[in-house]
Amino acid sequence: MLGPEVLDSFRYPEIRFESTHADFGQNGEVFVAGRLSLHGVTKLISLVAHSNNGRYTGTFALKQSDFNIVPISVAGGTVKVKDELTIDFDIAALPGEREN
């Protein structure tokens, strides 16, 4: 996955998400919009995080091809990785950061 055929981590050592906007919902939801930079491509994405005791968790989907990544296949193409991936995240807030 880290090699030149997929993520090419030597050329693109960093994956970065920069939020541009966040709205706090009533039940611990946080609606976040921002820029995801991956494999030298930056795309706008939006996601919903759930806040609980200083942790923010959630899931979002992205397509590898949107970031110029060709999904891998092996055994002559009989085994392929789907273009769309589901990303799960679990982020701990630093002490003093805003918590709902």
PEBEL-V71240 format. One record per residue. N is the residue number from 1. RES is the residue in one letter. SS is DSSP state (alpha for helix, beta for strand, coil for the rest). Layout:
{{N,RES,SS} {N,RES,SS}}
This chain:
{{1,M,coil} {2,L,coil} {3,G,coil} {4,P,coil} {5,E,coil} {6,V,coil} {7,L,coil} {8,D,coil} {9,S,coil} {10,F,coil} {11,R,coil} {12,Y,coil} {13,P,coil} {14,E,coil} {15,I,coil} {16,R,beta} {17,F,beta} {18,E,beta} {19,S,beta} {20,T,beta} {21,H,beta} {22,A,beta} {23,D,beta} {24,F,beta} {25,G,coil} {26,Q,coil} {27,N,coil} {28,G,coil} {29,E,beta} {30,V,beta} {31,F,beta} {32,V,beta} {33,A,beta} {34,G,beta} {35,R,beta} {36,L,beta} {37,S,beta} {38,L,beta} {39,H,coil} {40,G,coil} {41,V,beta} {42,T,beta} {43,K,beta} {44,L,beta} {45,I,beta} {46,S,beta} {47,L,beta} {48,V,beta} {49,A,beta} {50,H,beta} {51,S,beta} {52,N,beta} {53,N,coil} {54,G,coil} {55,R,beta} {56,Y,beta} {57,T,beta} {58,G,beta} {59,T,beta} {60,F,beta} {61,A,beta} {62,L,beta} {63,K,beta} {64,Q,alpha} {65,S,alpha} {66,D,alpha} {67,F,alpha} {68,N,coil} {69,I,coil} {70,V,coil} {71,P,coil} {72,I,coil} {73,S,beta} {74,V,beta} {75,A,alpha} {76,G,alpha} {77,G,alpha} {78,T,coil} {79,V,beta} {80,K,beta} {81,V,coil} {82,K,coil} {83,D,coil} {84,E,beta} {85,L,beta} {86,T,beta} {87,I,beta} {88,D,beta} {89,F,beta} {90,D,beta} {91,I,beta} {92,A,beta} {93,A,coil} {94,L,coil} {95,P,coil} {96,G,coil} {97,E,coil} {98,R,coil} {99,E,coil} {100,N,coil}}
